[in-house]
Amino acid sequence: MSVITESSEVLMHFAIKLEDGSVAESTQAMGKPAKFRMGDGSLTDNFEKCLLGLTAGQTSSFTLEPEDAFGLSNPDNIHHVDLARFGADAPAEVGTIIAFAGPDGNDIPGIITDVVGDSVTVDFNHPLAGQRVTFDVEVVTIEN
């Protein structure tokens, strides 16, 4: 029987649930499981530790604190942008997610959290930063 190890390639379904029980993301809802390699940096160390030892076909549920999941909210990732930088194609409305060009040329998504006068507050933290989350996982296949 295949068991998840530090170097396994894993295909699994997962759901991310918030403390109020709402589902933030689900591969089941998208109809396609996620594939990743343990140790490649795409998952946090503590998330991977929760997967170690699981077998193909097994389901598990575990809760991670913010620092072990998507990190804590970093005040340095909150910026104030001049309203003039927004236009009809990308209005400055609270709750809107807009991609901004980062220093390396890649797009960085930010969510508009406030608009006061000519100042727009944009939060570049991960949307789930600072939240305690529960992961429900179902291991589909494991390749060691």
N, CA and C atoms as a LAMMPS dump frame, in Angstrom:
ITEM: TIMESTEP
0
ITEM: NUMBER OF ATOMS
432
ITEM: BOX BOUNDS ff ff ff
-5.0000000000000000e+02 5.0000000000000000e+02
-5.0000000000000000e+02 5.0000000000000000e+02
-5.0000000000000000e+02 5.0000000000000000e+02
ITEM: ATOMS id mol type element x y z
1 1 1 N 0.847 -1.186 0
2 1 2 C 0 0 0
3 1 3 C 0.893 1.25 0
4 2 1 N 0.561 2.207 -0.861
5 2 2 C 1.341 3.445 -0.954
6 2 3 C 1.083 4.346 0.246
7 3 1 N 2.165 4.894 0.772
8 3 2 C 2.106 5.793 1.923
9 3 3 C 2.819 7.093 1.545
10 4 1 N 2.267 8.23 1.959
11 4 2 C 2.898 9.511 1.667
12 4 3 C 4.183 9.652 2.481
13 5 1 N 5.29 9.925 1.755
14 5 2 C 6.598 10.155 2.375
15 5 3 C 7.062 11.567 2.004
16 6 1 N 8.253 11.955 2.471
17 6 2 C 8.779 13.299 2.21
18 6 3 C 9.022 13.589 0.735
19 7 1 N 9.058 12.543 -0.122
20 7 2 C 9.346 12.767 -1.541
21 7 3 C 8.215 12.298 -2.466
22 8 1 N 7.065 11.986 -1.911
23 8 2 C 5.954 11.477 -2.717
24 8 3 C 5.35 12.541 -3.625
25 9 1 N 4.844 12.069 -4.763
26 9 2 C 3.981 12.911 -5.595
27 9 3 C 2.565 12.476 -5.244
28 10 1 N 1.731 13.445 -4.894
29 10 2 C 0.414 13.133 -4.36
30 10 3 C -0.673 13.79 -5.207
31 11 1 N -1.709 13.016 -5.512
32 11 2 C -2.904 13.533 -6.169
33 11 3 C -4.004 13.44 -5.121
34 12 1 N -4.614 14.579 -4.79
35 12 2 C -5.63 14.551 -3.732
36 12 3 C -6.694 15.624 -3.951
37 13 1 N -7.837 15.349 -3.381
38 13 2 C -8.889 16.359 -3.296
39 13 3 C -8.737 17.031 -1.942
40 14 1 N -9.057 18.331 -1.889
41 14 2 C -9.035 19.017 -0.599
42 14 3 C -10.099 20.103 -0.579
43 15 1 N -10.516 20.425 0.624
44 15 2 C -11.414 21.556 0.858
45 15 3 C -10.8 22.377 1.975
46 16 1 N -10.825 23.69 1.817
47 16 2 C -10.342 24.6 2.848
48 16 3 C -11.57 25.227 3.487
49 17 1 N -11.726 25.003 4.789
50 17 2 C -12.879 25.539 5.52
51 17 3 C -12.435 26.59 6.519
52 18 1 N -13.228 27.655 6.601
53 18 2 C -12.965 28.714 7.572
54 18 3 C -13.595 28.35 8.902
55 19 1 N -13.291 29.124 9.925
56 19 2 C -13.803 28.814 11.27
57 19 3 C -15.322 28.824 11.35
58 20 1 N -15.975 29.597 10.48
59 20 2 C -17.445 29.625 10.501
60 20 3 C -18.061 28.453 9.738
61 21 1 N -17.201 27.559 9.203
62 21 2 C -17.677 26.379 8.486
63 21 3 C -17.825 26.579 6.983
64 22 1 N -17.693 27.819 6.509
65 22 2 C -17.82 28.069 5.073
66 22 3 C -16.6 27.524 4.343
67 23 1 N -16.798 27.133 3.088
68 23 2 C -15.726 26.561 2.274
69 23 3 C -15.114 27.657 1.423
70 24 1 N -13.804 27.888 1.609
71 24 2 C -13.1 28.922 0.848
72 24 3 C -12.665 28.393 -0.51
73 25 1 N -12.302 27.126 -0.565
74 25 2 C -11.869 26.514 -1.821
75 25 3 C -12.077 25.015 -1.731
76 26 1 N -12.403 24.402 -2.87
77 26 2 C -12.614 22.962 -2.9
78 26 3 C -12.263 22.41 -4.275
79 27 1 N -11.395 21.402 -4.301
80 27 2 C -11.091 20.762 -5.58
81 27 3 C -12.266 19.914 -6.039
82 28 1 N -13.072 19.425 -5.102
83 28 2 C -14.274 18.662 -5.468
84 28 3 C -15.21 19.551 -6.28
85 29 1 N -15.378 20.802 -5.82
86 29 2 C -16.263 21.738 -6.522
87 29 3 C -15.734 22.049 -7.92
88 30 1 N -14.393 22.058 -8.071
89 30 2 C -13.785 22.316 -9.38
90 30 3 C -13.759 21.056 -10.238
91 31 1 N -14.004 19.894 -9.617
92 31 2 C -14.053 18.64 -10.355
93 31 3 C -12.706 18.07 -10.748
94 32 1 N -11.626 18.566 -10.132
95 32 2 C -10.292 18.083 -10.488
96 32 3 C -9.399 18.094 -9.261
97 33 1 N -8.824 16.928 -8.905
98 33 2 C -7.925 16.906 -7.745
99 33 3 C -6.639 17.674 -8.03
100 34 1 N -5.941 18.041 -6.968
101 34 2 C -4.672 18.769 -7.069
102 34 3 C -3.517 17.781 -7.012
103 35 1 N -2.448 18.087 -7.779
104 35 2 C -1.245 17.243 -7.768
105 35 3 C -0.076 18.099 -7.299
106 36 1 N 0.74 17.537 -6.421
107 36 2 C 1.917 18.249 -5.94
108 36 3 C 2.957 17.232 -5.489
109 37 1 N 4.178 17.688 -5.338
110 37 2 C 5.26 16.852 -4.824
111 37 3 C 5.623 17.345 -3.427
112 38 1 N 5.655 16.436 -2.492
113 38 2 C 6.053 16.763 -1.126
114 38 3 C 7.455 17.367 -1.162
115 39 1 N 7.677 18.414 -0.373
116 39 2 C 8.991 19.027 -0.264
117 39 3 C 9.325 20.03 -1.354
118 40 1 N 8.379 20.299 -2.284
119 40 2 C 8.698 21.235 -3.377
120 40 3 C 8.449 22.694 -3.004
121 41 1 N 7.975 22.931 -1.781
122 41 2 C 7.756 24.299 -1.326
123 41 3 C 6.375 24.852 -1.622
124 42 1 N 5.532 24.08 -2.302
125 42 2 C 4.193 24.588 -2.62
126 42 3 C 3.254 24.519 -1.414
127 43 1 N 3.597 23.695 -0.43
128 43 2 C 2.803 23.582 0.797
129 43 3 C 3.69 23.935 1.985
130 44 1 N 3.064 24.405 3.053
131 44 2 C 3.853 24.71 4.25
132 44 3 C 4.343 23.41 4.89
133 45 1 N 5.421 23.526 5.668
134 45 2 C 5.985 22.349 6.339
135 45 3 C 4.95 21.661 7.222
136 46 1 N 4.173 22.45 7.975
137 46 2 C 3.195 21.847 8.886
138 46 3 C 2.058 21.173 8.136
139 47 1 N 1.675 21.715 6.976
140 47 2 C 0.657 21.05 6.157
141 47 3 C 1.202 19.695 5.71
142 48 1 N 2.452 19.683 5.22
143 48 2 C 3.052 18.424 4.769
144 48 3 C 3.156 17.415 5.905
145 49 1 N 3.5 17.875 7.111
146 49 2 C 3.605 16.962 8.256
147 49 3 C 2.272 16.268 8.522
148 50 1 N 1.167 16.98 8.286
149 50 2 C -0.161 16.394 8.498
150 50 3 C -0.483 15.321 7.456
151 51 1 N 0.181 15.395 6.291
152 51 2 C -0.073 14.428 5.221
153 51 3 C 0.792 13.177 5.324
154 52 1 N 1.962 13.313 5.962
155 52 2 C 2.883 12.175 6.063
156 52 3 C 2.198 10.959 6.683
157 53 1 N 2.356 9.808 6.042
158 53 2 C 1.796 8.569 6.567
159 53 3 C 0.406 8.245 6.063
160 54 1 N -0.262 9.212 5.422
161 54 2 C -1.583 8.908 4.865
162 54 3 C -1.416 7.956 3.682
163 55 1 N -2.449 7.166 3.413
164 55 2 C -2.4 6.189 2.33
165 55 3 C -3.425 6.533 1.249
166 56 1 N -3.236 5.96 0.064
167 56 2 C -4.173 6.182 -1.047
168 56 3 C -5.573 5.748 -0.613
169 57 1 N -6.545 6.603 -0.899
170 57 2 C -7.935 6.333 -0.518
171 57 3 C -8.313 6.851 0.855
172 58 1 N -7.334 7.262 1.64
173 58 2 C -7.593 7.729 3.003
174 58 3 C -8.075 9.178 3.002
175 59 1 N -8.952 9.497 3.95
176 59 2 C -9.39 10.871 4.157
177 59 3 C -8.887 11.322 5.523
178 60 1 N -8.691 12.619 5.651
179 60 2 C -8.227 13.175 6.913
180 60 3 C -8.702 14.616 7.002
181 61 1 N -8.748 15.112 8.206
182 61 2 C -9.115 16.505 8.446
183 61 3 C -8.176 17.048 9.514
184 62 1 N -7.633 18.238 9.268
185 62 2 C -6.756 18.849 10.261
186 62 3 C -6.89 20.361 10.192
187 63 1 N -6.684 20.988 11.337
188 63 2 C -6.808 22.433 11.453
189 63 3 C -5.428 23.025 11.66
190 64 1 N -5.142 24.099 10.92
191 64 2 C -3.854 24.772 11.027
192 64 3 C -4.055 26.208 11.498
193 65 1 N -3.158 26.644 12.358
194 65 2 C -3.153 28.034 12.797
195 65 3 C -2.677 28.901 11.631
196 66 1 N -2.966 30.203 11.66
197 66 2 C -2.59 31.076 10.537
198 66 3 C -1.127 30.961 10.113
199 67 1 N -0.21 30.952 11.085
200 67 2 C 1.21 30.908 10.737
201 67 3 C 1.62 29.585 10.091
202 68 1 N 0.799 28.538 10.249
203 68 2 C 1.09 27.234 9.652
204 68 3 C 0.341 27.006 8.345
205 69 1 N -0.536 27.93 7.989
206 69 2 C -1.343 27.773 6.769
207 69 3 C -0.945 28.837 5.74
208 70 1 N -1.581 29.988 5.779
209 70 2 C -1.337 31.041 4.781
210 70 3 C -0.596 32.238 5.368
211 71 1 N -0.088 32.078 6.577
212 71 2 C 0.691 33.131 7.209
213 71 3 C -0.171 34.15 7.924
214 72 1 N 0.504 34.981 8.684
215 72 2 C -0.164 36.072 9.38
216 72 3 C -0.283 37.255 8.426
217 73 1 N -1.249 38.093 8.668
218 73 2 C -1.397 39.302 7.86
219 73 3 C -0.22 40.226 8.165
220 74 1 N 0.451 40.693 7.115
221 74 2 C 1.623 41.547 7.262
222 74 3 C 1.241 42.984 6.925
223 75 1 N 1.339 43.911 7.893
224 75 2 C 0.961 45.304 7.618
225 75 3 C 1.786 45.931 6.49
226 76 1 N 2.984 45.413 6.24
227 76 2 C 3.811 45.941 5.148
228 76 3 C 3.237 45.602 3.776
229 77 1 N 2.276 44.666 3.734
230 77 2 C 1.652 44.28 2.468
231 77 3 C 0.365 45.065 2.199
232 78 1 N 0.106 46.075 3.011
233 78 2 C -1.062 46.936 2.809
234 78 3 C -0.55 48.285 2.31
235 79 1 N -1.03 48.678 1.146
236 79 2 C -0.536 49.902 0.507
237 79 3 C -1.681 50.862 0.203
238 80 1 N -1.326 52.145 0.14
239 80 2 C -2.284 53.191 -0.22
240 80 3 C -1.915 53.678 -1.617
241 81 1 N -2.883 53.623 -2.502
242 81 2 C -2.659 53.943 -3.912
243 81 3 C -3.543 55.122 -4.289
244 82 1 N -3.045 55.992 -5.139
245 82 2 C -3.792 57.157 -5.601
246 82 3 C -4.976 56.706 -6.452
247 83 1 N -6.133 57.236 -6.166
248 83 2 C -7.361 56.909 -6.887
249 83 3 C -7.213 57.118 -8.392
250 84 1 N -6.353 58.056 -8.801
251 84 2 C -6.164 58.36 -10.224
252 84 3 C -5.603 57.157 -10.996
253 85 1 N -5.012 56.18 -10.298
254 85 2 C -4.467 54.988 -10.968
255 85 3 C -5.55 54.012 -11.405
256 86 1 N -6.784 54.278 -10.988
257 86 2 C -7.891 53.398 -11.332
258 86 3 C -8.741 54.056 -12.408
259 87 1 N -9.382 53.237 -13.229
260 87 2 C -10.217 53.778 -14.298
261 87 3 C -11.493 52.985 -14.432
262 88 1 N -12.225 53.247 -15.509
263 88 2 C -13.507 52.59 -15.745
264 88 3 C -13.352 51.079 -15.915
265 89 1 N -12.217 50.647 -16.494
266 89 2 C -12.005 49.21 -16.699
267 89 3 C -11.593 48.5 -15.407
268 90 1 N -11.103 49.239 -14.436
269 90 2 C -10.694 48.678 -13.144
270 90 3 C -11.062 49.677 -12.049
271 91 1 N -12.36 49.767 -11.723
272 91 2 C -12.79 50.75 -10.724
273 91 3 C -12.304 50.417 -9.32
274 92 1 N -12.13 51.448 -8.512
275 92 2 C -11.698 51.291 -7.121
276 92 3 C -12.927 51.067 -6.246
277 93 1 N -13.328 49.785 -6.136
278 93 2 C -14.492 49.443 -5.318
279 93 3 C -14.06 48.435 -4.254
280 94 1 N -14.491 48.662 -3.017
281 94 2 C -14.146 47.772 -1.914
282 94 3 C -14.566 46.34 -2.256
283 95 1 N -13.641 45.405 -2.054
284 95 2 C -13.906 43.998 -2.328
285 95 3 C -13.395 43.531 -3.681
286 96 1 N -13.049 44.472 -4.55
287 96 2 C -12.547 44.118 -5.872
288 96 3 C -11.096 43.645 -5.77
289 97 1 N -10.781 42.571 -6.485
290 97 2 C -9.409 42.08 -6.558
291 97 3 C -8.829 42.552 -7.881
292 98 1 N -7.693 43.215 -7.802
293 98 2 C -7.044 43.772 -8.987
294 98 3 C -5.597 43.308 -9.024
295 99 1 N -5.113 42.983 -10.22
296 99 2 C -3.713 42.588 -10.386
297 99 3 C -2.869 43.821 -10.654
298 100 1 N -1.805 43.958 -9.895
299 100 2 C -0.847 45.046 -10.06
300 100 3 C 0.473 44.45 -10.525
301 101 1 N 1.213 45.172 -11.32
302 101 2 C 2.531 44.698 -11.763
303 101 3 C 3.509 44.811 -10.608
304 102 1 N 4.14 43.696 -10.278
305 102 2 C 5.131 43.676 -9.216
306 102 3 C 6.484 44.114 -9.73
307 103 1 N 7.462 44.264 -8.836
308 103 2 C 8.797 44.716 -9.237
309 103 3 C 9.472 43.784 -10.244
310 104 1 N 9.104 42.481 -10.214
311 104 2 C 9.711 41.521 -11.134
312 104 3 C 8.924 41.385 -12.436
313 105 1 N 7.866 42.209 -12.577
314 105 2 C 7.056 42.164 -13.796
315 105 3 C 5.879 41.218 -13.716
316 106 1 N 5.856 40.363 -12.698
317 106 2 C 4.72 39.451 -12.524
318 106 3 C 3.568 40.17 -11.853
319 107 1 N 2.334 39.728 -12.159
320 107 2 C 1.164 40.325 -11.536
321 107 3 C 1.032 39.87 -10.09
322 108 1 N 0.666 40.809 -9.228
323 108 2 C 0.428 40.53 -7.822
324 108 3 C -1.012 40.937 -7.531
325 109 1 N -1.863 39.984 -7.095
326 109 2 C -3.248 40.345 -6.803
327 109 3 C -3.357 41.088 -5.476
328 110 1 N -4.192 42.103 -5.455
329 110 2 C -4.472 42.855 -4.24
330 110 3 C -5.964 43.078 -4.136
331 111 1 N -6.476 43.101 -2.921
332 111 2 C -7.899 43.337 -2.719
333 111 3 C -8.09 44.743 -2.162
334 112 1 N -9.01 45.463 -2.745
335 112 2 C -9.297 46.818 -2.284
336 112 3 C -10.125 46.715 -1.009
337 113 1 N -9.584 47.303 0.067
338 113 2 C -10.264 47.21 1.363
339 113 3 C -10.903 48.517 1.809
340 114 1 N -10.497 49.649 1.181
341 114 2 C -11.052 50.935 1.599
342 114 3 C -10.796 51.979 0.517
343 115 1 N -11.739 52.894 0.372
344 115 2 C -11.573 54.036 -0.524
345 115 3 C -12.007 55.275 0.249
346 116 1 N -11.04 56.18 0.502
347 116 2 C -11.33 57.414 1.235
348 116 3 C -10.729 58.568 0.449
349 117 1 N -11.587 59.428 -0.053
350 117 2 C -11.109 60.563 -0.845
351 117 3 C -10.361 60.079 -2.067
352 118 1 N -9.106 60.513 -2.2
353 118 2 C -8.27 60.115 -3.339
354 118 3 C -7.347 58.945 -3.002
355 119 1 N -7.554 58.311 -1.847
356 119 2 C -6.682 57.23 -1.404
357 119 3 C -7.43 55.889 -1.419
358 120 1 N -6.802 54.9 -2.062
359 120 2 C -7.365 53.553 -2.134
360 120 3 C -6.441 52.624 -1.352
361 121 1 N -6.989 51.895 -0.381
362 121 2 C -6.2 50.951 0.405
363 121 3 C -6.277 49.589 -0.271
364 122 1 N -5.092 49.025 -0.572
365 122 2 C -5.006 47.729 -1.241
366 122 3 C -4.21 46.772 -0.355
367 123 1 N -4.796 45.608 -0.085
368 123 2 C -4.171 44.591 0.753
369 123 3 C -3.596 43.495 -0.151
370 124 1 N -2.269 43.327 -0.112
371 124 2 C -1.602 42.322 -0.935
372 124 3 C -1.313 41.026 -0.169
373 125 1 N -1.831 40.906 1.048
374 125 2 C -1.699 39.655 1.791
375 125 3 C -2.563 38.589 1.118
376 126 1 N -2.229 37.311 1.335
377 126 2 C -3.077 36.223 0.837
378 126 3 C -4.458 36.42 1.453
379 127 1 N -5.534 36.195 0.692
380 127 2 C -6.891 36.405 1.236
381 127 3 C -7.182 35.608 2.51
382 128 1 N -6.485 34.495 2.722
383 128 2 C -6.707 33.693 3.927
384 128 3 C -5.64 33.925 4.996
385 129 1 N -4.766 34.913 4.787
386 129 2 C -3.739 35.232 5.788
387 129 3 C -4.417 35.626 7.095
388 130 1 N -3.853 35.154 8.192
389 130 2 C -4.377 35.502 9.506
390 130 3 C -5.567 34.664 9.943
391 131 1 N -5.957 33.686 9.116
392 131 2 C -7.125 32.875 9.471
393 131 3 C -6.726 31.45 9.821
394 132 1 N -7.4 30.92 10.83
395 132 2 C -7.258 29.514 11.206
396 132 3 C -8.141 28.736 10.223
397 133 1 N -7.581 27.729 9.57
398 133 2 C -8.328 26.999 8.551
399 133 3 C -8.279 25.494 8.808
400 134 1 N -9.321 24.823 8.34
401 134 2 C -9.387 23.365 8.417
402 134 3 C -9.3 22.818 7.003
403 135 1 N -8.443 21.831 6.83
404 135 2 C -8.308 21.158 5.543
405 135 3 C -8.946 19.782 5.648
406 136 1 N -9.845 19.483 4.738
407 136 2 C -10.374 18.124 4.579
408 136 3 C -9.69 17.583 3.327
409 137 1 N -8.973 16.479 3.464
410 137 2 C -8.252 15.908 2.329
411 137 3 C -8.695 14.484 2.051
412 138 1 N -8.646 14.131 0.779
413 138 2 C -8.885 12.759 0.339
414 138 3 C -7.755 12.406 -0.613
415 139 1 N -6.908 11.484 -0.197
416 139 2 C -5.764 11.083 -1.013
417 139 3 C -6.276 10.177 -2.146
418 140 1 N -5.99 10.577 -3.391
419 140 2 C -6.431 9.796 -4.544
420 140 3 C -5.34 8.794 -4.94
421 141 1 N -4.14 9.293 -5.249
422 141 2 C -3.029 8.392 -5.591
423 141 3 C -1.734 8.943 -4.989
424 142 1 N -0.777 8.039 -4.838
425 142 2 C 0.55 8.395 -4.315
426 142 3 C 1.587 7.704 -5.196
427 143 1 N 2.597 8.478 -5.617
428 143 2 C 3.732 7.89 -6.33
429 143 3 C 4.988 8.208 -5.537
430 144 1 N 5.725 7.178 -5.167
431 144 2 C 6.947 7.38 -4.375
432 144 3 C 8.182 7.321 -5.261
